[in-house]
Amino acid sequence: MIGMLTIRQNLLETIRGGDPDRFVNQYEYMKLVSNPVSRGRSGTCPKGGTMVNDWGVTYSWPEHVVAPFPVHTPDKLVVKDISKWRETIIAPDPHSFSEEEWARYVDDMAAVDRKEYFATAMAAPGIFERLHYLMGMTDCLANFHEEPEFIREMIDYIADWEIELAKEIVAHQHPDALFHHDDWGTQTRSFLAPETFAEFLVPAYQRVYGFWKQNGVQVIVHHSDSYAANLVPYMIEMGIDVYQGAVSENNIPELIRKYGGKISFHGGIDNGKFDKEDWSHEALRSTLRELVEKSGKHYLIPGFTMGGPGTTYPGIYDTLTEEIQALSKEFFK
């Protein structure tokens, strides 16, 4: 009978190849709770304005775009010369926040019904994003080839910082899931060649995700709303349980056939194609049906690819939620 399992149980049955009684519906399984370290003392960038975060990165949010992004004009780069990165990067201390500053986030996590949902910590941006936020995308990619030792040092520095962040979150909030952002590609290509990705990022993420899993986290969900099919074997090595943000170009049904049982996929409905002013309910419905018919009931969490519940244009996320519910009644009888 549909709906007998809790949302939490149904997620585990789905990603473990068990006996789910309905499709996992988008972000329903995660209760996302932030923390004072990730939000930073600099606050958030206002729409139409700018800000400088605790890493020294300048953000801008123009009125006509959907989110803020780092400014990489020459005068705003934090790392202008990678050989001098240690002189220019001063990471904020994750251990410097008071119990009073933690209190509201501790209460938010304590309020999560863990029988029904996963109490989920958030961490963003990730290691690769942090690199190009600090030095710009062009210099970042070039430095992987021209200055690999300095890139490796920076990656280790950021990974060490992420582990210190994790220590604070674990001590205060005791999450049982992690939602971690790090965009690794465009719509059709990964930013790094797989061999470069494996050499530089896999060891760092094994350390970071290994720490989380050694400290109570059962499910690691990694967000990259991009093409990353060529990186999935390395995601498995890192310890990722759910690749969230998988755009349709990844060919999710094929990935499930190849890797189902080792990793699951959350996405398949691209925001770039459907989250727009002239969106079509029928196109949304037909794309969802095709996705679930080709993918099956296991290792798939159908949903939008954005890095959080919701859409840019109102009503579309809820419409997809309703369509997933309708398909559950049809596919799980």
C-alpha positions in Angstrom: 0.0 0.0 0.0 1.3 3.4 -0.9 2.5 5.6 1.9 3.0 2.9 4.6 6.7 3.7 4.9 7.9 6.9 6.4 9.7 9.3 4.1 13.0 8.3 5.7 12.3 4.6 5.3 11.2 5.0 1.7 14.4 6.9 0.8 16.5 4.1 2.3 14.6 1.4 0.5 15.0 3.3 -2.8 18.7 3.9 -2.6 19.4 0.4 -1.2 17.5 -1.4 -3.8 14.9 -2.6 -1.4 11.1 -2.3 -1.4 10.0 1.3 -1.7 6.3 1.9 -1.8 6.4 5.2 -3.8 8.8 7.4 -5.6 11.0 9.6 -3.4 9.5 13.0 -4.1 12.2 15.6 -4.8 13.7 17.0 -1.5 11.1 15.6 0.8 13.6 13.3 2.6 15.9 16.2 3.7 15.1 18.7 6.4 17.9 21.2 5.6 19.4 23.1 8.5 22.1 25.8 8.1 24.8 26.7 10.6 26.5 30.0 11.6 29.8 29.1 10.1 28.5 28.5 6.6 26.3 31.6 6.7 29.3 33.6 7.9 29.3 36.8 9.8 29.2 38.8 6.6 25.6 37.9 6.0 24.1 37.1 2.6 24.3 39.1 -0.6 21.2 41.3 -1.1 19.6 41.3 -4.5 20.7 44.3 -6.4 23.8 44.7 -4.2 27.2 43.3 -3.4 29.0 41.9 -0.3 32.4 40.5 0.7 32.3 37.2 2.5 34.6 35.9 5.3 37.0 34.5 2.7 37.4 37.9 1.1 35.4 37.0 -2.0 33.2 39.8 -3.4 29.7 38.8 -4.5 27.3 40.6 -6.7 23.6 39.9 -7.3 22.2 41.9 -10.3 18.5 42.4 -10.4 18.0 40.4 -13.6 19.6 37.1 -12.5 18.5 34.4 -10.1 21.4 34.3 -7.6 24.6 36.0 -6.5 28.0 35.0 -7.9 31.6 36.0 -7.2 33.1 39.1 -9.0 36.3 38.3 -10.7 37.5 41.6 -12.1 41.3 41.9 -11.5 40.9 44.1 -8.5 38.5 41.8 -6.8 40.5 38.5 -7.1 41.6 37.2 -3.7 44.4 35.0 -5.2 46.1 37.0 -8.0 49.3 35.0 -7.9 48.9 31.4 -6.8 52.5 31.1 -5.7 51.5 33.6 -2.9 48.2 32.1 -2.0 49.2 31.6 1.7 49.8 35.3 2.0 46.4 36.2 0.6 43.9 33.6 1.9 42.8 33.9 5.5 40.0 31.4 6.2 37.5 32.2 8.9 37.9 30.2 12.0 35.0 27.6 12.2 35.6 27.4 16.0 35.1 31.1 16.7 31.3 31.2 16.9 29.7 31.4 20.3 27.1 29.1 21.7 24.6 32.0 21.4 25.4 32.2 17.7 24.8 28.4 17.4 21.7 28.3 19.5 19.0 28.9 16.8 20.6 26.4 14.4 20.9 23.8 17.2 17.2 24.3 18.0 16.3 24.0 14.3 18.1 20.7 14.0 16.6 19.4 17.3 13.1 20.1 15.9 13.5 17.7 13.0 11.4 14.5 13.3 14.2 12.0 12.6 11.8 9.1 12.4 10.3 10.8 9.3 13.1 12.8 7.8 16.9 13.0 7.6 18.2 15.9 9.8 20.5 17.4 7.1 23.5 19.6 7.5 24.5 21.9 4.7 27.9 22.8 3.4 28.6 25.1 0.4 30.5 26.0 -1.6 32.6 22.9 -2.0 36.3 22.5 -2.7 36.4 23.1 -6.4 34.0 26.0 -6.2 36.0 27.6 -3.4 39.1 27.4 -5.6 37.5 29.3 -8.5 35.7 31.7 -6.2 39.1 32.7 -4.9 41.0 33.1 -8.2 38.5 33.0 -11.1 37.5 30.1 -13.3 40.1 30.7 -16.0 43.1 31.0 -13.7 41.7 28.1 -11.6 41.6 25.6 -14.6 44.9 26.8 -15.9 46.6 26.3 -12.6 45.6 22.7 -12.5 48.0 22.2 -15.4 50.5 25.0 -14.9 50.8 25.0 -11.0 49.6 21.6 -9.8 51.6 21.7 -6.6 50.1 25.0 -5.5 46.6 23.7 -6.5 47.2 20.6 -4.4 48.2 22.7 -1.4 45.1 24.9 -1.7 42.9 21.8 -2.0 44.4 20.4 1.2 43.9 23.7 3.0 40.3 23.9 2.0 39.6 20.2 2.8 41.2 20.7 6.3 39.0 23.7 6.8 35.9 21.7 5.8 36.8 19.0 8.3 37.1 21.7 11.0 33.6 23.0 9.9 32.3 19.4 10.1 33.6 19.1 13.7 31.6 22.1 14.8 28.4 20.9 13.0 28.7 17.4 14.4 29.3 18.6 17.9 26.4 21.0 17.9 23.8 19.5 15.6 24.5 15.8 15.2 23.1 15.5 11.7 22.4 12.1 10.0 22.7 13.4 6.5 24.8 16.0 4.6 23.9 18.1 1.6 27.1 19.4 0.1 27.4 21.6 -3.0 30.2 21.6 -5.5 29.4 22.2 -9.2 31.7 20.1 -11.3 30.6 20.8 -14.9 28.6 22.6 -17.5 25.4 21.2 -19.1 27.4 18.9 -21.3 31.0 18.6 -20.0 32.9 18.3 -16.7 35.2 21.2 -15.9 38.1 18.8 -15.2 39.2 15.7 -17.2 38.3 12.6 -15.2 42.0 11.7 -14.6 42.7 15.2 -13.2 39.5 15.1 -11.1 40.7 11.7 -9.7 44.2 12.9 -8.9 43.3 16.2 -7.2 39.7 16.0 -5.8 39.1 12.4 -4.9 41.6 12.1 -2.1 40.4 15.4 -0.6 36.8 14.4 -0.7 37.6 10.9 0.7 39.0 12.7 3.7 36.0 15.1 4.1 33.2 12.7 3.4 35.0 10.0 5.4 35.0 12.3 8.4 31.3 12.9 8.1 30.5 9.2 7.8 32.7 8.4 10.8 30.7 10.9 12.8 27.0 9.9 12.4 26.1 10.8 8.9 24.4 8.0 7.1 23.6 9.6 3.7 25.8 12.0 1.8 24.0 13.9 -1.0 26.3 15.8 -3.3 24.9 18.6 -5.5 26.3 19.4 -8.9 23.6 20.5 -11.4 25.7 19.6 -14.4 26.9 16.9 -16.6 29.1 14.6 -14.4 28.4 11.1 -15.8 32.1 10.6 -16.4 32.8 11.4 -12.7 30.3 9.0 -11.2 32.9 6.2 -10.5 34.9 8.7 -8.5 31.8 9.9 -6.7 31.4 6.3 -5.5 35.0 6.3 -4.3 34.4 9.5 -2.4 31.5 7.9 -0.5 28.7 9.9 -2.1 25.3 8.1 -1.7 23.1 10.4 -3.8 24.3 12.5 -6.8 21.8 15.4 -6.7 21.5 17.8 -9.7 22.0 15.2 -12.4 20.8 17.0 -15.6 19.2 14.9 -18.4 22.4 15.0 -20.4 23.9 12.5 -17.9 21.5 9.8 -19.2 20.2 8.8 -15.7 18.6 5.5 -16.8 22.0 4.4 -18.2 23.8 5.5 -15.1 21.4 3.5 -13.0 22.0 0.4 -15.1 25.7 0.8 -14.7 26.0 2.0 -11.1 22.7 1.3 -9.3 23.4 -0.2 -5.9 26.5 1.9 -5.5 25.0 5.4 -5.9 21.6 6.9 -6.5 20.6 9.9 -8.6 18.4 12.8 -7.7 17.3 15.1 -10.6 16.5 14.5 -14.2 14.2 17.5 -14.6 16.4 20.3 -15.6 15.7 23.8 -14.2 17.3 25.3 -17.3 14.7 23.6 -19.5 11.5 23.8 -17.4 12.0 26.5 -14.8 11.1 29.4 -17.0 8.3 32.0 -17.5 6.6 30.1 -20.3 6.8 26.6 -18.7 4.6 23.9 -19.9 2.7 21.5 -17.5 2.4 18.9 -20.3 6.1 19.0 -21.1 6.9 18.6 -17.4 4.5 15.7 -17.1 5.8 13.9 -20.2 9.4 14.3 -19.3 8.9 13.0 -15.8 7.0 10.0 -17.1 9.8 9.2 -19.6 12.4 9.5 -16.8 10.7 7.1 -14.4 9.6 4.6 -17.1 13.2 4.3 -18.3 14.8 4.4 -14.9 12.6 2.2 -12.7 11.8 2.4 -9.0 15.3 2.1 -7.5 18.2 4.4 -7.3 16.1 7.3 -8.7 14.8 10.4 -6.9 12.9 12.3 -9.6 13.0 16.1 -9.2 14.4 19.4 -10.3 18.2 19.9 -10.5 18.4 23.1 -8.5 20.5 22.9 -5.4 17.6 23.2 -3.0 13.8 22.7 -2.9 12.0 25.3 -5.0 12.2 26.9 -8.4 12.9 30.4 -9.8 9.3 30.7 -11.2 6.5 30.1 -8.7 4.3 27.0 -8.9 6.5 24.8 -10.9 8.1 22.9 -8.0 4.7 22.1 -6.5 3.4 21.0 -9.9 6.2 18.5 -10.3 5.6 17.3 -6.7 2.0 16.6 -7.6 2.9 14.8 -10.8 5.4 12.6 -8.9 2.6 11.7 -6.4 0.3 10.8 -9.3 2.9 8.6 -10.9 3.5 6.8 -7.6 -0.1 5.8 -7.5 0.2 4.4 -11.0 3.6 2.6 -10.6 3.2 1.3 -7.0 0.0 -0.7 -6.7 
